[in-house]
Amino acid sequence: MSGRRGGTDERGQGHTLEAVAAAFLLVASVSFALQMTAVTPLSASTSSQHLENQLRYTGAGVMASVEARGGLSRAIRYWDESDARFHDAPDGGYYTMDPPDNAFGRALNRTLDERNIAYNVHLVYEGASGDRARTRLLYRGEPSDHAVRASRTVTIMDRDPLIDADGTENGTQTVSNASTYFLPDADTGGPVHNVVRVEVVAWRI
C-alpha cells in the first residue's frame, strides 16, 4: 500500500513540474514575441494607420450626426448677404480660428478642437461654368502628411432660405434670390440649386 502511495505521489509531482515548466515556457515565448514585435517598423505603421482610420471615422461621424438634424445644409446657408460672406467670418470670407456659431461649428469644436486636432473644411460644388469649384468654410493651414479626409454630400434646393446669424431662417431671402450667395444655380429651371460635397481634412497637432 505504501509503495503504491509513493508511486502516486511521484507521478503527481512529475505532472506538477511539467505544468510549471510548460507555463514558464509559454510566458517566456510571449515575452520574447512582444519584445521582437515592439521594435519592428510594421508595428509603428499599423498604429499610425489605426489612428488615421479613427480620425477619419470621427470626421465622418461628426458630419453624419449634424446632417441628421439638417445642420450641414444650414451651415452651407449660414450666409451674410450684405457682407457677401459667412456670418462673422474674417475678411477672407471664411473662418480661421473659431468655427462658425452653428450646430456644425459647435460639433467640430467639441469633437476636434477639444482633442487638439487641426482641420480644414472645404465646400466642393459645380461652379457657374460647369467645372468643379471649391470654397473654404474653415481653414487652419496646410495639412500634415498624415492628414485624413472625410466627406458628405448635401443637396441645396432653390427654395431653401438663407440662415441668419442667430440661426433662424431668413424670411425673405432664399439661395436662389440672394445676389451675393457663393453657390451658383447649377440646375437652371429645376428645383435643385446645387449639390455640395462637404470635406473635413483633419490631422493631429
Phi, psi and chi 1 to 4 in degrees:
 res  aa     phi    psi   chi1   chi2   chi3   chi4
   1 MET       -  -46.5  -65.5  -68.7  -70.1      -
   2 SER   -64.9  -33.4   61.7      -      -      -
   3 GLY   -64.9  -40.5      -      -      -      -
   4 ARG   -66.4  -39.1  -75.3 -164.7  -64.3  -88.4
   5 ARG   -63.4  -40.8  -75.8 -162.1  -59.0  -87.9
   6 GLY   -61.7  -40.5      -      -      -      -
   7 GLY   -64.7  -39.6      -      -      -      -
   8 THR   -65.6  -42.3  -59.2      -      -      -
   9 ASP   -62.1  -41.5  -67.9  -18.3      -      -
  10 GLU   -65.0  -40.6  -70.1  175.0   -2.0      -
  11 ARG   -65.7  -38.1  -76.0 -164.0  -60.2  -87.4
  12 GLY   -63.8  -42.2      -      -      -      -
  13 GLN   -64.9  -37.8  -69.0  173.8   -3.5      -
  14 GLY   -63.2  -43.8      -      -      -      -
  15 HIS   -63.8  -38.2  -70.4  -43.1      -      -
  16 THR   -64.4  -44.2  -59.5      -      -      -
  17 LEU   -63.4  -39.1  -70.8  173.5      -      -
  18 GLU   -63.3  -41.2  -70.7  175.9    1.2      -
  19 ALA   -65.7  -42.2      -      -      -      -
  20 VAL   -63.5  -42.6  170.6      -      -      -
  21 ALA   -64.0  -41.7      -      -      -      -
  22 ALA   -64.7  -42.0      -      -      -      -
  23 ALA   -63.6  -40.8      -      -      -      -
  24 PHE   -61.9  -44.2  175.8   78.3      -      -
  25 LEU   -64.0  -38.0  -72.0  173.5      -      -
  26 LEU   -64.9  -46.5  178.0   61.0      -      -
  27 VAL   -62.9  -42.6  171.3      -      -      -
  28 ALA   -63.4  -39.6      -      -      -      -
  29 SER   -65.7  -44.0  -61.7      -      -      -
  30 VAL   -63.9  -43.0  171.2      -      -      -
  31 SER   -62.0  -43.7  176.6      -      -      -
  32 PHE   -63.6  -41.4  178.8   75.2      -      -
  33 ALA   -64.7  -41.3      -      -      -      -
  34 LEU   -64.7  -39.7  -70.7  174.4      -      -
  35 GLN   -64.3  -37.7  -69.6  175.5   -1.3      -
  36 MET   -69.7  -45.9  -70.1  -63.4  -67.9      -
  37 THR   -73.4  -21.2   57.4      -      -      -
  38 ALA   -68.7  -19.6      -      -      -      -
  39 VAL  -109.7    5.5  -63.8      -      -      -
  40 THR   -84.0  145.0   59.7      -      -      -
  41 PRO   -60.8  -30.3  -21.2   32.3      -      -
  42 LEU   -62.2  -38.9 -179.1   60.9      -      -
  43 SER   -64.9  -38.7   63.2      -      -      -
  44 ALA   -66.0  -40.3      -      -      -      -
  45 SER   -64.3  -42.3  176.1      -      -      -
  46 THR   -64.0  -41.7  -58.1      -      -      -
  47 SER   -63.2  -43.5  175.5      -      -      -
  48 SER   -62.5  -41.8  176.9      -      -      -
  49 GLN   -63.9  -37.7 -175.0   62.6   50.8      -
  50 HIS   -63.0  -43.6  172.5   72.5      -      -
  51 LEU   -65.2  -39.5  -68.6  174.3      -      -
  52 GLU   -65.6  -42.5  -69.6  174.4   12.8      -
  53 ASN   -62.5  -42.0  -70.8  -20.9      -      -
  54 GLN   -62.4  -40.2 -174.0 -179.9   49.6      -
  55 LEU   -68.0  -38.4 -168.5   53.3      -      -
  56 ARG   -64.5  -43.5 -177.4  178.6  -65.8  107.2
  57 TYR   -64.4  -35.1  -62.5  147.2      -      -
  58 THR   -64.5  -47.0  -61.3      -      -      -
  59 GLY   -61.1  -43.5      -      -      -      -
  60 ALA   -65.3  -37.9      -      -      -      -
  61 GLY   -66.3  -38.4      -      -      -      -
  62 VAL   -59.9  -48.7  169.3      -      -      -
  63 MET   -66.0  -39.2  -71.8 -171.6  -73.4      -
  64 ALA   -64.0  -43.3      -      -      -      -
  65 SER   -67.8  -37.4   64.2      -      -      -
  66 VAL   -70.8  -42.9  171.7      -      -      -
  67 GLU   -68.9  -25.5 -179.5   53.1   21.5      -
  68 ALA   -58.8  -23.6      -      -      -      -
  69 ARG  -110.1   15.8  -58.9 -175.9  -63.7  -84.3
  70 GLY    77.9   13.0      -      -      -      -
  71 GLY   -70.5  -31.0      -      -      -      -
  72 LEU   -69.8  -44.4  -80.9 -172.5      -      -
  73 SER   -59.7  -42.6  173.7      -      -      -
  74 ARG   -66.4  -34.0  -64.2  176.5   71.6   88.2
  75 ALA   -66.4  -37.1      -      -      -      -
  76 ILE   -68.6  -29.7  -64.0  168.9      -      -
  77 ARG   -98.0    8.6  -66.1 -179.0  -77.9  124.5
  78 TYR   -78.8   74.3 -168.4   62.3      -      -
  79 TRP  -123.9  133.8 -174.7 -102.3      -      -
  80 ASP   -94.0  101.8 -172.6  -24.6      -      -
  81 GLU   -63.5  -37.2  173.4   72.5   -6.2      -
  82 SER   -70.9  -33.8   60.2      -      -      -
  83 ASP   -97.5   -4.9  -73.4  -17.8      -      -
  84 ALA    57.0   46.8      -      -      -      -
  85 ARG  -162.9  171.9   57.6 -175.2  174.0 -175.2
  86 PHE   -66.0  148.2  -64.8  103.8      -      -
  87 HIS   -54.6  128.7  -71.7  -68.0      -      -
  88 ASP    62.7   16.4  -60.4  -39.8      -      -
  89 ALA   -76.2  150.7      -      -      -      -
  90 PRO   -62.7 -179.2  -21.9   33.2      -      -
  91 ASP   -59.1  -26.7  -68.6  -21.2      -      -
  92 GLY   -68.2  -14.8      -      -      -      -
  93 GLY    96.2   -6.3      -      -      -      -
  94 TYR  -134.3  165.0   52.2   84.3      -      -
  95 TYR   -81.1  148.0  -56.2   94.7      -      -
  96 THR  -123.3  -53.2   53.6      -      -      -
  97 MET   -97.3  -66.4  -64.7  -57.3  -64.3      -
  98 ASP   -87.3  134.4  -64.2  -35.4      -      -
  99 PRO   -69.8  167.1   24.9  -32.7      -      -
 100 PRO   -61.0  150.9   20.8  -32.3      -      -
 101 ASP   -86.5   67.2 -174.8   19.5      -      -
 102 ASN  -146.3 -176.5   52.1   35.7      -      -
 103 ALA   -59.9  -40.4      -      -      -      -
 104 PHE   -66.0  -47.0 -173.7   35.3      -      -
 105 GLY   -61.9  -42.0      -      -      -      -
 106 ARG   -67.2  -36.3  -71.7 -171.7  -71.6  -88.1
 107 ALA   -67.0  -40.2      -      -      -      -
 108 LEU   -62.6  -43.6  -70.9  170.2      -      -
 109 ASN   -63.7  -44.5  179.9   68.8      -      -
 110 ARG   -68.4  -37.0 -177.3  171.7   57.4 -108.4
 111 THR   -92.3  -35.0  -51.3      -      -      -
 112 LEU  -109.2  -52.2  -59.7  179.4      -      -
 113 ASP   -58.0  -43.6  -77.1  -66.4      -      -
 114 GLU   -71.3   -9.3  -66.3 -177.4    2.1      -
 115 ARG  -109.4   16.5  -64.9  167.9   58.5 -172.4
 116 ASN    57.3   43.6  -68.3  -36.4      -      -
 117 ILE  -110.6  124.2  -63.7  171.8      -      -
 118 ALA   -84.5  153.8      -      -      -      -
 119 TYR  -161.6  154.9   58.3   93.0      -      -
 120 ASN  -120.0  152.2  -63.7  -31.2      -      -
 121 VAL  -126.6  123.0 -178.2      -      -      -
 122 HIS  -117.5  149.6  -60.2  -79.5      -      -
 123 LEU  -114.7  119.4  -53.6  176.7      -      -
 124 VAL  -113.3  131.7 -176.2      -      -      -
 125 TYR  -157.7  177.5   50.5   91.3      -      -
 126 GLU   -82.8  123.3 -175.6  175.2  -25.7      -
 127 GLY   -77.6  177.4      -      -      -      -
 128 ALA   -62.7  -30.4      -      -      -      -
 129 SER   -93.2    5.6   58.9      -      -      -
 130 GLY    93.7   -5.8      -      -      -      -
 131 ASP   -87.5  174.1   56.8  -17.6      -      -
 132 ARG   -82.4  126.6  -58.3  -54.6  -69.4  172.5
 133 ALA  -113.2  158.5      -      -      -      -
 134 ARG  -137.9  129.9  179.0 -178.1  -65.6  -95.9
 135 THR  -124.0  135.8  -68.2      -      -      -
 136 ARG   -79.1  130.0  -70.1  173.2  175.3  174.4
 137 LEU   -95.5  -40.6  177.4   62.7      -      -
 138 LEU  -147.8  134.3 -174.9  148.4      -      -
 139 TYR  -136.0  123.0 -172.4   74.5      -      -
 140 ARG  -112.0    1.2  -64.7  -86.7  179.8   79.1
 141 GLY   126.6 -176.3      -      -      -      -
 142 GLU   -72.7  126.4 -169.8   67.0   22.3      -
 143 PRO   -66.1  157.2  -17.6   30.5      -      -
 144 SER   -78.2  173.7   72.5      -      -      -
 145 ASP   -66.2  -19.6  -66.8  -22.8      -      -
 146 HIS  -103.5   18.7  -61.4  -71.4      -      -
 147 ALA   -68.0  150.1      -      -      -      -
 148 VAL  -121.5  158.6  -60.4      -      -      -
 149 ARG  -124.8  133.6 -176.1 -174.8  -51.8  -88.8
 150 ALA  -128.5  144.0      -      -      -      -
 151 SER  -141.6  159.5   63.7      -      -      -
 152 ARG  -150.8  139.6 -166.5  170.4 -175.5   87.1
 153 THR   -97.7  136.2  -59.0      -      -      -
 154 VAL  -129.7  133.3 -179.8      -      -      -
 155 THR   -97.5  127.5  -59.7      -      -      -
 156 ILE  -106.2  126.9  -56.4  -62.1      -      -
 157 MET   -95.9  155.7  -50.8  -61.4  -70.2      -
 158 ASP   -57.3  -36.3  -75.9  -25.7      -      -
 159 ARG   -81.3   -6.9   66.2  176.6 -177.1  -87.5
 160 ASP   -65.6  128.7  -71.4  -20.6      -      -
 161 PRO   -78.3  155.1   28.9  -34.7      -      -
 162 LEU   -66.1  154.9  -65.4 -177.3      -      -
 163 ILE  -104.8  126.7  -57.4  -59.7      -      -
 164 ASP   -75.2  171.0  -70.3  -24.0      -      -
 165 ALA   -60.7  -29.4      -      -      -      -
 166 ASP   -85.1    4.1   61.3    0.8      -      -
 167 GLY    91.5   -1.4      -      -      -      -
 168 THR   -91.1  161.0   60.8      -      -      -
 169 GLU   -77.3  137.2  -64.4 -178.5  -12.4      -
 170 ASN   -69.6  135.0 -170.6  -73.6      -      -
 171 GLY   -78.8  -15.1      -      -      -      -
 172 THR  -124.0  -29.8   58.7      -      -      -
 173 GLN  -102.3  125.7  -69.4 -178.8  -40.1      -
 174 THR  -107.7  173.3   64.9      -      -      -
 175 VAL   -65.7  -23.8  -62.6      -      -      -
 176 SER   -84.6  -24.8   60.7      -      -      -
 177 ASN  -108.5    3.1   65.9   24.9      -      -
 178 ALA   -79.9  127.3      -      -      -      -
 179 SER   -77.8  -25.6   60.2      -      -      -
 180 THR  -107.1    1.5   68.8      -      -      -
 181 TYR   -61.3  135.5 -170.8   49.7      -      -
 182 PHE   -69.9  -23.3   77.7   98.3      -      -
 183 LEU   -91.9  113.6 -164.4   62.4      -      -
 184 PRO   -75.4  162.7   28.7  -34.7      -      -
 185 ASP   -82.9  106.8 -171.6   -6.1      -      -
 186 ALA   -91.2   -3.7      -      -      -      -
 187 ASP  -130.1   64.7 -177.4   31.8      -      -
 188 THR   -58.1  126.8  -54.9      -      -      -
 189 GLY    90.6  -13.3      -      -      -      -
 190 GLY  -107.6  171.4      -      -      -      -
 191 PRO   -78.0  -18.7   29.1  -34.7      -      -
 192 VAL   -84.2  131.2  174.1      -      -      -
 193 HIS   -85.4  -50.4 -168.3   76.0      -      -
 194 ASN  -169.5  163.6 -146.7  -48.1      -      -
 195 VAL  -115.9  124.0  177.1      -      -      -
 196 VAL  -113.6  132.0 -178.2      -      -      -
 197 ARG   -98.7  115.0 -173.9  172.2   74.8 -114.5
 198 VAL   -87.7  121.1 -177.2      -      -      -
 199 GLU  -114.7  128.0  -65.3 -177.2  -12.1      -
 200 VAL  -110.0  117.9  175.2      -      -      -
 201 VAL  -106.6  117.7 -179.8      -      -      -
 202 ALA  -125.1  148.6      -      -      -      -
 203 TRP  -153.2  152.3   65.7   97.1      -      -
 204 ARG   -80.1  138.1  -65.8 -172.7  178.2  -83.4
 205 ILE   -79.2      -  -60.1  175.0      -      -
